[in-house]
Structure formats: structure tokens, C-alpha cells
Amino acid sequence: MQIYNLGKVPWDESQLIYHALARLGREALSLVSPASPYVCVGFHQDVEQEVDLDFCRANHVPVFRREVGGGAVYLDGDQLFFQLILHKDNPQVPRRKETFYRKFLQPVMDVYRFIGIPAEYRPINDLVAGSRKISGTGAGEIGDSVVFVGNLIVDFNYEMMTRVLKVPDEKFRDKVHKTLYDNVSTIRRELGPDALALWPESRLNALLAEAFQKMLGPMRPADKDAALIEEMDALRKRMLTAKWLHQKGRRMEARDVKIRAGVNVLHRVHKAPGGLMRADVEMRDGRFGRVHLSGDFYCFPEEAIHWLEKRVENASPDSLRQILTAFYSETGAETPGIGIDDWMLILAEGK
């Protein structure tokens, strides 16, 4: 097995290298970070729904579609990527997804703990420090290989992450920003600004290399050879085209931004007989967090919508119908043309 400890590379190479290694059938660990920022979308996503392409073009932020699932992310040099490529039939590869993630996140967790961050595994594919996510990971199959990709988050540009996403309105963008900041952490936030001097990129990559080799055995240092460069060039000609980027993913009726395992920010729209309804909802471990309801419907008294928001917050979706029934009977609120089933649809997809 080989290890490519390459440090800073051109932004496109930070994605192309593991795609090329997988297609060449090489088992390897790649450690890289992009020399300049870009946005990366998951294989099944529709880039026009997920990313504010006009903003990215105006700010010279490239957008790339990977062959691994997951969501749209803003990536830059403050995120150190580990990319593990293994043959599908390698006996080290567990069949069950949760077992796979738990196993191969262990070396990353060990590195975080070594530098003083008490990281813990949270199913199915997150590492958290306290309640905050501190590593984004994903896995997929490319050719005859299984690819596991993730990062050490040294620092994070929360503002740019929320800016590159395509969102319904600025209120929803503000909600995503707050939820993201509350639920994603970094080495700098956990250890303070001096941590960047104590744990430079080269040292962190060396720790990752050591931790993965403890699990998988010694790896041979490698650099990009002619065959790898040729494969990367071939992939570049296909994967950096508009045709590849704009292929249509699965159409979404609602906006759902995953912040970390158990925390999502949702935006749903429903046209009821009484008017257009919008809900911006934070879900935390299966319960409602912050809820904002809006639309062009009528409500009497006007402040009753705020009463409903407060009743829903911290509740379980399973109790929503009971909450709505009590809301109408106890407050005397009227929402002409909007009934309990409409609220169920927009808040809990009709459950």
C-alpha cells in the first residue's frame, strides 16, 4: 500500500488524485489540501439547486462534482484531507456502513485526541468535540475500489460556506450560518489561535499517516508518477466540464442542509388553500429546534403564529398533531384555508 503525503496541491488535484488512484486500482492513503478554495458537490446533487453559481462565478470560486455522495461543501487550505482507497474485496473493509465508518474514523479520532481535542464517534459518519462536528467524511465506490474521504478541520470559513449555498432567502441563510457555527468546530476554536503554530499542516499530516499505518500496516511513500498524472489529466478533461458539473441529480421538493449527524436545517414550502406557507426548521436529534413560520396566509390574531412556533420548539414530530389540536382549541386562533393537515405537511412531511 502507498502513501501520497503531498501537502498543498492545486484545488482540482485535491479531488482528482483519489478518483485517479481508485480507477488505477491502487490501494493508497492520500494526504492533501487545496492551495485555493472551491466548492464540492455530492455525486447525486443538482448543482443548480444546491450552489449559488452566480456568486461563485463572481468571486472566482470553482465548483466540482465528486463521485462520492454527500452534500455541498466549501473547501479551502484550512481543511486537511485524508483519502483512503482500498479494494472492495480487501478483508479490512467491513460490509456494514456504520462498522466501516467507526473503524476508519478511529485513526482520525486518535489524532484529535493526541493534540488535545476529546473527539468522539457519532453514528453514522461524524466525529464530534462535545456537541460540535469536527470532521466531515464520506465514502463511495469508484471502479473496483472503496474510497473513504474526510478532513481535519484546522479552521473554517463559516461565512463563505453559507454564502456559496443556494438558499430560498436571506433569513434562511442567517439560520444556516448560526446553526453551522453552533454545530461545527475547528482545531483553532477548540485549542485557541496558538494551536495553528503548535500543530502545522506537516505535523498533522504526519500524525494522520502514523495513525492509519498503525491500523493498516506500513505504507510505501509515493509521489505522482506518469501513470497517475496521465489518469488525472484524463479525468480533468471529463470532470471539469460543464456537462459533468450540471448533470441533474435527484430533484428535491424541499431544502435540507445537514450540519452534523442529528442536526439539519430544513426549508419547506406548501401552497395551501389559504395561501403560501413557508417553514424554516432546525431539527436536533429527532426533535424540533428553532422554528420560523411565514407565508402570505392570514392568521387571527397575528401573534398566534409566534405562539405556535414556541409550542413546536423542542417537541417531537410524533406529538405534532396533538400540539396543533391543542393550539387551535386553547388559543382560539384562526388560519382561514390552513388546517392541521397543512401544518403537518410543512413541519413533518405529513406524518
Contacts in CASP RR format, 6 or more apart in sequence:
PFRMAT RR
TARGET T0000
AUTHOR 0000-0000-0000
METHOD contacts of the structure
MODEL  1
MQIYNLGKVPWDESQLIYHALARLGREALSLVSPASPYVCVGFHQDVEQE
VDLDFCRANHVPVFRREVGGGAVYLDGDQLFFQLILHKDNPQVPRRKETF
YRKFLQPVMDVYRFIGIPAEYRPINDLVAGSRKISGTGAGEIGDSVVFVG
NLIVDFNYEMMTRVLKVPDEKFRDKVHKTLYDNVSTIRRELGPDALALWP
ESRLNALLAEAFQKMLGPMRPADKDAALIEEMDALRKRMLTAKWLHQKGR
RMEARDVKIRAGVNVLHRVHKAPGGLMRADVEMRDGRFGRVHLSGDFYCF
PEEAIHWLEKRVENASPDSLRQILTAFYSETGAETPGIGIDDWMLILAEG
K
1 27 0 8 1.000
1 28 0 8 1.000
1 29 0 8 1.000
1 216 0 8 1.000
1 217 0 8 1.000
1 219 0 8 1.000
1 220 0 8 1.000
2 26 0 8 1.000
2 27 0 8 1.000
2 28 0 8 1.000
2 29 0 8 1.000
2 219 0 8 1.000
2 220 0 8 1.000
2 221 0 8 1.000
2 222 0 8 1.000
3 28 0 8 1.000
3 29 0 8 1.000
3 30 0 8 1.000
3 31 0 8 1.000
3 209 0 8 1.000
3 213 0 8 1.000
3 219 0 8 1.000
3 220 0 8 1.000
3 221 0 8 1.000
3 222 0 8 1.000
4 17 0 8 1.000
4 21 0 8 1.000
4 28 0 8 1.000
4 29 0 8 1.000
4 30 0 8 1.000
4 31 0 8 1.000
4 32 0 8 1.000
4 222 0 8 1.000
4 223 0 8 1.000
4 224 0 8 1.000
5 31 0 8 1.000
5 205 0 8 1.000
5 206 0 8 1.000
5 209 0 8 1.000
5 221 0 8 1.000
6 17 0 8 1.000
6 30 0 8 1.000
6 31 0 8 1.000
6 32 0 8 1.000
6 223 0 8 1.000
6 224 0 8 1.000
7 31 0 8 1.000
7 32 0 8 1.000
7 33 0 8 1.000
7 201 0 8 1.000
7 202 0 8 1.000
7 205 0 8 1.000
8 32 0 8 1.000
8 33 0 8 1.000
8 34 0 8 1.000
8 35 0 8 1.000
8 77 0 8 1.000
8 201 0 8 1.000
9 17 0 8 1.000
9 32 0 8 1.000
9 33 0 8 1.000
9 34 0 8 1.000
9 35 0 8 1.000
10 34 0 8 1.000
10 35 0 8 1.000
10 36 0 8 1.000
11 34 0 8 1.000
11 35 0 8 1.000
11 36 0 8 1.000
11 37 0 8 1.000
11 38 0 8 1.000
11 62 0 8 1.000
11 64 0 8 1.000
11 75 0 8 1.000
12 38 0 8 1.000
12 62 0 8 1.000
12 64 0 8 1.000
12 236 0 8 1.000
12 240 0 8 1.000
13 32 0 8 1.000
13 232 0 8 1.000
14 32 0 8 1.000
14 33 0 8 1.000
14 34 0 8 1.000
14 75 0 8 1.000
14 81 0 8 1.000
15 40 0 8 1.000
15 64 0 8 1.000
15 66 0 8 1.000
15 239 0 8 1.000
16 232 0 8 1.000
16 235 0 8 1.000
16 236 0 8 1.000
16 239 0 8 1.000
17 30 0 8 1.000
17 32 0 8 1.000
17 83 0 8 1.000
17 224 0 8 1.000
17 228 0 8 1.000
17 232 0 8 1.000
18 30 0 8 1.000
18 83 0 8 1.000
18 85 0 8 1.000
18 142 0 8 1.000
18 147 0 8 1.000
18 149 0 8 1.000
19 66 0 8 1.000
19 67 0 8 1.000
19 142 0 8 1.000
19 232 0 8 1.000
19 235 0 8 1.000
19 239 0 8 1.000
20 228 0 8 1.000
20 231 0 8 1.000
20 232 0 8 1.000
20 235 0 8 1.000
21 28 0 8 1.000
21 30 0 8 1.000
21 83 0 8 1.000
21 85 0 8 1.000
21 145 0 8 1.000
21 228 0 8 1.000
22 85 0 8 1.000
22 142 0 8 1.000
22 143 0 8 1.000
22 145 0 8 1.000
22 147 0 8 1.000
23 142 0 8 1.000
23 143 0 8 1.000
23 145 0 8 1.000
23 231 0 8 1.000
23 235 0 8 1.000
24 227 0 8 1.000
24 228 0 8 1.000
24 231 0 8 1.000
25 85 0 8 1.000
25 87 0 8 1.000
25 143 0 8 1.000
25 144 0 8 1.000
25 145 0 8 1.000
26 85 0 8 1.000
26 228 0 8 1.000
27 85 0 8 1.000
27 86 0 8 1.000
27 87 0 8 1.000
27 90 0 8 1.000
27 145 0 8 1.000
28 84 0 8 1.000
28 85 0 8 1.000
28 219 0 8 1.000
28 222 0 8 1.000
29 82 0 8 1.000
29 83 0 8 1.000
29 84 0 8 1.000
29 85 0 8 1.000
29 209 0 8 1.000
29 212 0 8 1.000
29 216 0 8 1.000
29 219 0 8 1.000
30 81 0 8 1.000
30 82 0 8 1.000
30 83 0 8 1.000
30 84 0 8 1.000
30 85 0 8 1.000
31 80 0 8 1.000
31 81 0 8 1.000
31 82 0 8 1.000
31 83 0 8 1.000
31 205 0 8 1.000
31 208 0 8 1.000
31 209 0 8 1.000
32 81 0 8 1.000
32 83 0 8 1.000
33 77 0 8 1.000
33 78 0 8 1.000
33 79 0 8 1.000
33 80 0 8 1.000
33 81 0 8 1.000
33 201 0 8 1.000
34 75 0 8 1.000
34 76 0 8 1.000
34 77 0 8 1.000
34 79 0 8 1.000
35 77 0 8 1.000
36 76 0 8 1.000
36 77 0 8 1.000
37 61 0 8 1.000
37 74 0 8 1.000
37 75 0 8 1.000
37 76 0 8 1.000
37 77 0 8 1.000
37 157 0 8 1.000
37 160 0 8 1.000
38 61 0 8 1.000
38 62 0 8 1.000
38 63 0 8 1.000
38 64 0 8 1.000
38 74 0 8 1.000
38 75 0 8 1.000
38 76 0 8 1.000
39 51 0 8 1.000
39 56 0 8 1.000
39 61 0 8 1.000
39 62 0 8 1.000
39 63 0 8 1.000
39 64 0 8 1.000
39 72 0 8 1.000
39 73 0 8 1.000
39 74 0 8 1.000
39 75 0 8 1.000
39 164 0 8 1.000
40 63 0 8 1.000
40 64 0 8 1.000
40 65 0 8 1.000
40 66 0 8 1.000
40 72 0 8 1.000
40 73 0 8 1.000
40 75 0 8 1.000
41 47 0 8 1.000
41 50 0 8 1.000
41 51 0 8 1.000
41 63 0 8 1.000
41 64 0 8 1.000
41 65 0 8 1.000
41 66 0 8 1.000
41 71 0 8 1.000
41 72 0 8 1.000
42 65 0 8 1.000
42 66 0 8 1.000
42 68 0 8 1.000
42 69 0 8 1.000
42 70 0 8 1.000
42 71 0 8 1.000
42 72 0 8 1.000
43 65 0 8 1.000
43 66 0 8 1.000
43 67 0 8 1.000
43 68 0 8 1.000
43 69 0 8 1.000
43 70 0 8 1.000
44 69 0 8 1.000
44 70 0 8 1.000
44 249 0 8 1.000
44 250 0 8 1.000
45 65 0 8 1.000
45 69 0 8 1.000
45 70 0 8 1.000
45 71 0 8 1.000
45 72 0 8 1.000
45 249 0 8 1.000
45 250 0 8 1.000
46 248 0 8 1.000
46 249 0 8 1.000
46 250 0 8 1.000
46 251 0 8 1.000
46 252 0 8 1.000
47 53 0 8 1.000
47 63 0 8 1.000
47 65 0 8 1.000
47 72 0 8 1.000
47 245 0 8 1.000
47 246 0 8 1.000
48 166 0 8 1.000
48 246 0 8 1.000
49 166 0 8 1.000
49 251 0 8 1.000
49 252 0 8 1.000
50 71 0 8 1.000
50 72 0 8 1.000
50 165 0 8 1.000
50 166 0 8 1.000
51 63 0 8 1.000
51 72 0 8 1.000
51 164 0 8 1.000
51 165 0 8 1.000
51 166 0 8 1.000
52 163 0 8 1.000
52 164 0 8 1.000
52 165 0 8 1.000
52 166 0 8 1.000
52 167 0 8 1.000
53 63 0 8 1.000
53 166 0 8 1.000
55 61 0 8 1.000
55 163 0 8 1.000
55 164 0 8 1.000
56 62 0 8 1.000
56 63 0 8 1.000
56 164 0 8 1.000
61 74 0 8 1.000
61 160 0 8 1.000
61 164 0 8 1.000
63 245 0 8 1.000
64 239 0 8 1.000
64 240 0 8 1.000
64 245 0 8 1.000
65 239 0 8 1.000
65 244 0 8 1.000
65 245 0 8 1.000
65 247 0 8 1.000
67 140 0 8 1.000
67 142 0 8 1.000
68 138 0 8 1.000
68 139 0 8 1.000
68 140 0 8 1.000
68 142 0 8 1.000
68 147 0 8 1.000
68 149 0 8 1.000
69 138 0 8 1.000
69 140 0 8 1.000
70 138 0 8 1.000
71 258 0 8 1.000
72 164 0 8 1.000
72 165 0 8 1.000
73 136 0 8 1.000
73 161 0 8 1.000
74 157 0 8 1.000
74 160 0 8 1.000
74 161 0 8 1.000
74 164 0 8 1.000
76 157 0 8 1.000
76 160 0 8 1.000
77 154 0 8 1.000
78 153 0 8 1.000
78 154 0 8 1.000
78 155 0 8 1.000
78 156 0 8 1.000
78 157 0 8 1.000
78 186 0 8 1.000
79 151 0 8 1.000
79 152 0 8 1.000
79 153 0 8 1.000
79 154 0 8 1.000
79 156 0 8 1.000
80 151 0 8 1.000
80 152 0 8 1.000
80 154 0 8 1.000
80 201 0 8 1.000
80 204 0 8 1.000
80 205 0 8 1.000
80 208 0 8 1.000
81 149 0 8 1.000
81 150 0 8 1.000
81 151 0 8 1.000
82 108 0 8 1.000
82 149 0 8 1.000
82 150 0 8 1.000
82 151 0 8 1.000
82 152 0 8 1.000
82 208 0 8 1.000
82 212 0 8 1.000
83 147 0 8 1.000
83 148 0 8 1.000
83 149 0 8 1.000
83 150 0 8 1.000
84 104 0 8 1.000
84 147 0 8 1.000
84 148 0 8 1.000
84 149 0 8 1.000
84 212 0 8 1.000
85 145 0 8 1.000
85 146 0 8 1.000
85 147 0 8 1.000
86 92 0 8 1.000
86 93 0 8 1.000
86 145 0 8 1.000
86 146 0 8 1.000
86 148 0 8 1.000
87 93 0 8 1.000
87 144 0 8 1.000
87 145 0 8 1.000
87 146 0 8 1.000
88 141 0 8 1.000
88 144 0 8 1.000
88 145 0 8 1.000
88 146 0 8 1.000
90 146 0 8 1.000
92 216 0 8 1.000
93 100 0 8 1.000
93 146 0 8 1.000
94 100 0 8 1.000
94 103 0 8 1.000
97 124 0 8 1.000
97 139 0 8 1.000
98 123 0 8 1.000
98 124 0 8 1.000
100 139 0 8 1.000
100 148 0 8 1.000
101 121 0 8 1.000
101 123 0 8 1.000
101 124 0 8 1.000
101 125 0 8 1.000
101 137 0 8 1.000
101 139 0 8 1.000
102 121 0 8 1.000
102 123 0 8 1.000
103 215 0 8 1.000
104 148 0 8 1.000
104 215 0 8 1.000
105 121 0 8 1.000
105 125 0 8 1.000
105 127 0 8 1.000
105 135 0 8 1.000
105 137 0 8 1.000
106 121 0 8 1.000
106 215 0 8 1.000
107 208 0 8 1.000
107 211 0 8 1.000
107 212 0 8 1.000
107 214 0 8 1.000
107 215 0 8 1.000
108 119 0 8 1.000
108 127 0 8 1.000
108 135 0 8 1.000
108 137 0 8 1.000
108 150 0 8 1.000
108 152 0 8 1.000
108 208 0 8 1.000
108 211 0 8 1.000
109 119 0 8 1.000
109 120 0 8 1.000
109 121 0 8 1.000
109 127 0 8 1.000
110 211 0 8 1.000
111 152 0 8 1.000
111 204 0 8 1.000
111 207 0 8 1.000
111 208 0 8 1.000
111 211 0 8 1.000
112 118 0 8 1.000
112 119 0 8 1.000
112 127 0 8 1.000
112 129 0 8 1.000
112 134 0 8 1.000
112 135 0 8 1.000
112 152 0 8 1.000
113 119 0 8 1.000
114 207 0 8 1.000
115 187 0 8 1.000
115 191 0 8 1.000
115 195 0 8 1.000
115 198 0 8 1.000
115 199 0 8 1.000
115 204 0 8 1.000
115 207 0 8 1.000
116 190 0 8 1.000
116 191 0 8 1.000
117 129 0 8 1.000
117 134 0 8 1.000
117 187 0 8 1.000
117 190 0 8 1.000
117 191 0 8 1.000
118 129 0 8 1.000
118 130 0 8 1.000
119 127 0 8 1.000
119 128 0 8 1.000
119 129 0 8 1.000
119 134 0 8 1.000
119 135 0 8 1.000
120 127 0 8 1.000
120 128 0 8 1.000
120 129 0 8 1.000
120 130 0 8 1.000
121 127 0 8 1.000
122 128 0 8 1.000
122 133 0 8 1.000
122 260 0 8 1.000
122 261 0 8 1.000
123 261 0 8 1.000
124 261 0 8 1.000
125 136 0 8 1.000
125 137 0 8 1.000
125 138 0 8 1.000
125 139 0 8 1.000
125 261 0 8 1.000
126 133 0 8 1.000
126 135 0 8 1.000
126 136 0 8 1.000
126 137 0 8 1.000
126 260 0 8 1.000
126 261 0 8 1.000
127 133 0 8 1.000
127 134 0 8 1.000
127 135 0 8 1.000
127 136 0 8 1.000
127 137 0 8 1.000
128 134 0 8 1.000
128 260 0 8 1.000
128 261 0 8 1.000
129 185 0 8 1.000
129 190 0 8 1.000
131 183 0 8 1.000
132 182 0 8 1.000
132 183 0 8 1.000
132 184 0 8 1.000
132 185 0 8 1.000
132 260 0 8 1.000
133 183 0 8 1.000
133 184 0 8 1.000
133 185 0 8 1.000
133 259 0 8 1.000
133 260 0 8 1.000
133 261 0 8 1.000
134 153 0 8 1.000
134 184 0 8 1.000
134 185 0 8 1.000
134 186 0 8 1.000
134 187 0 8 1.000
134 190 0 8 1.000
135 150 0 8 1.000
135 151 0 8 1.000
135 152 0 8 1.000
135 153 0 8 1.000
136 150 0 8 1.000
136 151 0 8 1.000
136 153 0 8 1.000
137 148 0 8 1.000
137 149 0 8 1.000
137 150 0 8 1.000
137 151 0 8 1.000
138 148 0 8 1.000
138 149 0 8 1.000
138 150 0 8 1.000
139 146 0 8 1.000
139 147 0 8 1.000
139 148 0 8 1.000
139 149 0 8 1.000
140 146 0 8 1.000
140 147 0 8 1.000
140 148 0 8 1.000
141 147 0 8 1.000
152 187 0 8 1.000
152 204 0 8 1.000
152 208 0 8 1.000
153 184 0 8 1.000
153 185 0 8 1.000
153 186 0 8 1.000
153 187 0 8 1.000
154 186 0 8 1.000
154 187 0 8 1.000
154 188 0 8 1.000
154 196 0 8 1.000
154 199 0 8 1.000
154 201 0 8 1.000
154 204 0 8 1.000
155 186 0 8 1.000
155 187 0 8 1.000
155 188 0 8 1.000
155 196 0 8 1.000
156 184 0 8 1.000
156 186 0 8 1.000
158 177 0 8 1.000
158 180 0 8 1.000
158 181 0 8 1.000
158 184 0 8 1.000
159 177 0 8 1.000
161 180 0 8 1.000
162 173 0 8 1.000
162 176 0 8 1.000
162 177 0 8 1.000
162 180 0 8 1.000
163 173 0 8 1.000
165 173 0 8 1.000
165 176 0 8 1.000
165 257 0 8 1.000
167 173 0 8 1.000
167 176 0 8 1.000
167 255 0 8 1.000
167 267 0 8 1.000
168 255 0 8 1.000
168 267 0 8 1.000
168 269 0 8 1.000
168 278 0 8 1.000
171 280 0 8 1.000
171 292 0 8 1.000
171 294 0 8 1.000
172 255 0 8 1.000
172 265 0 8 1.000
172 267 0 8 1.000
172 280 0 8 1.000
175 265 0 8 1.000
175 280 0 8 1.000
175 282 0 8 1.000
175 290 0 8 1.000
175 292 0 8 1.000
176 257 0 8 1.000
176 265 0 8 1.000
179 259 0 8 1.000
179 263 0 8 1.000
179 265 0 8 1.000
179 282 0 8 1.000
179 290 0 8 1.000
180 259 0 8 1.000
183 259 0 8 1.000
183 260 0 8 1.000
183 263 0 8 1.000
184 259 0 8 1.000
184 260 0 8 1.000
187 195 0 8 1.000
187 196 0 8 1.000
187 199 0 8 1.000
188 195 0 8 1.000
188 196 0 8 1.000
191 198 0 8 1.000
191 199 0 8 1.000
209 219 0 8 1.000
212 219 0 8 1.000
213 219 0 8 1.000
224 232 0 8 1.000
238 244 0 8 1.000
254 266 0 8 1.000
254 267 0 8 1.000
254 268 0 8 1.000
254 269 0 8 1.000
255 266 0 8 1.000
255 267 0 8 1.000
255 268 0 8 1.000
256 264 0 8 1.000
256 265 0 8 1.000
256 266 0 8 1.000
256 267 0 8 1.000
257 264 0 8 1.000
257 265 0 8 1.000
257 266 0 8 1.000
258 264 0 8 1.000
259 265 0 8 1.000
262 283 0 8 1.000
262 284 0 8 1.000
262 285 0 8 1.000
262 286 0 8 1.000
263 282 0 8 1.000
263 283 0 8 1.000
263 284 0 8 1.000
263 285 0 8 1.000
264 282 0 8 1.000
264 283 0 8 1.000
265 280 0 8 1.000
265 281 0 8 1.000
265 282 0 8 1.000
265 283 0 8 1.000
266 279 0 8 1.000
266 280 0 8 1.000
266 281 0 8 1.000
266 282 0 8 1.000
266 283 0 8 1.000
267 278 0 8 1.000
267 279 0 8 1.000
267 280 0 8 1.000
267 281 0 8 1.000
268 278 0 8 1.000
268 279 0 8 1.000
268 281 0 8 1.000
268 346 0 8 1.000
268 347 0 8 1.000
268 349 0 8 1.000
269 276 0 8 1.000
269 277 0 8 1.000
269 278 0 8 1.000
269 346 0 8 1.000
270 276 0 8 1.000
270 277 0 8 1.000
270 279 0 8 1.000
270 342 0 8 1.000
270 345 0 8 1.000
270 346 0 8 1.000
271 277 0 8 1.000
272 297 0 8 1.000
272 337 0 8 1.000
272 338 0 8 1.000
272 339 0 8 1.000
272 342 0 8 1.000
273 337 0 8 1.000
273 338 0 8 1.000
274 297 0 8 1.000
274 298 0 8 1.000
274 335 0 8 1.000
274 336 0 8 1.000
274 337 0 8 1.000
274 338 0 8 1.000
275 295 0 8 1.000
275 296 0 8 1.000
275 297 0 8 1.000
275 337 0 8 1.000
275 338 0 8 1.000
276 295 0 8 1.000
276 296 0 8 1.000
276 297 0 8 1.000
277 293 0 8 1.000
277 294 0 8 1.000
277 295 0 8 1.000
277 297 0 8 1.000
277 338 0 8 1.000
277 342 0 8 1.000
277 343 0 8 1.000
277 346 0 8 1.000
278 293 0 8 1.000
278 294 0 8 1.000
278 295 0 8 1.000
278 346 0 8 1.000
279 291 0 8 1.000
279 292 0 8 1.000
279 293 0 8 1.000
279 294 0 8 1.000
279 346 0 8 1.000
279 347 0 8 1.000
280 291 0 8 1.000
280 292 0 8 1.000
280 294 0 8 1.000
281 288 0 8 1.000
281 289 0 8 1.000
281 290 0 8 1.000
281 291 0 8 1.000
281 292 0 8 1.000
281 347 0 8 1.000
282 288 0 8 1.000
282 289 0 8 1.000
282 290 0 8 1.000
282 291 0 8 1.000
283 289 0 8 1.000
286 316 0 8 1.000
286 317 0 8 1.000
287 314 0 8 1.000
287 315 0 8 1.000
287 316 0 8 1.000
287 317 0 8 1.000
288 312 0 8 1.000
288 313 0 8 1.000
288 314 0 8 1.000
288 315 0 8 1.000
288 316 0 8 1.000
288 317 0 8 1.000
288 347 0 8 1.000
289 313 0 8 1.000
289 314 0 8 1.000
290 313 0 8 1.000
291 309 0 8 1.000
291 312 0 8 1.000
291 313 0 8 1.000
291 347 0 8 1.000
292 309 0 8 1.000
293 305 0 8 1.000
293 308 0 8 1.000
293 309 0 8 1.000
294 305 0 8 1.000
297 335 0 8 1.000
297 336 0 8 1.000
297 337 0 8 1.000
297 338 0 8 1.000
298 335 0 8 1.000
298 336 0 8 1.000
299 305 0 8 1.000
299 333 0 8 1.000
299 334 0 8 1.000
299 335 0 8 1.000
300 333 0 8 1.000
300 334 0 8 1.000
300 335 0 8 1.000
301 333 0 8 1.000
304 331 0 8 1.000
304 332 0 8 1.000
304 333 0 8 1.000
304 335 0 8 1.000
307 327 0 8 1.000
307 331 0 8 1.000
307 333 0 8 1.000
308 324 0 8 1.000
308 327 0 8 1.000
308 333 0 8 1.000
308 343 0 8 1.000
311 323 0 8 1.000
311 326 0 8 1.000
311 327 0 8 1.000
312 320 0 8 1.000
312 323 0 8 1.000
312 347 0 8 1.000
315 323 0 8 1.000
317 347 0 8 1.000
317 348 0 8 1.000
317 351 0 8 1.000
318 351 0 8 1.000
320 343 0 8 1.000
320 344 0 8 1.000
320 347 0 8 1.000
320 348 0 8 1.000
320 351 0 8 1.000
321 340 0 8 1.000
321 344 0 8 1.000
324 340 0 8 1.000
324 343 0 8 1.000
324 344 0 8 1.000
325 340 0 8 1.000
327 333 0 8 1.000
328 340 0 8 1.000
341 350 0 8 1.000
344 350 0 8 1.000
344 351 0 8 1.000
END
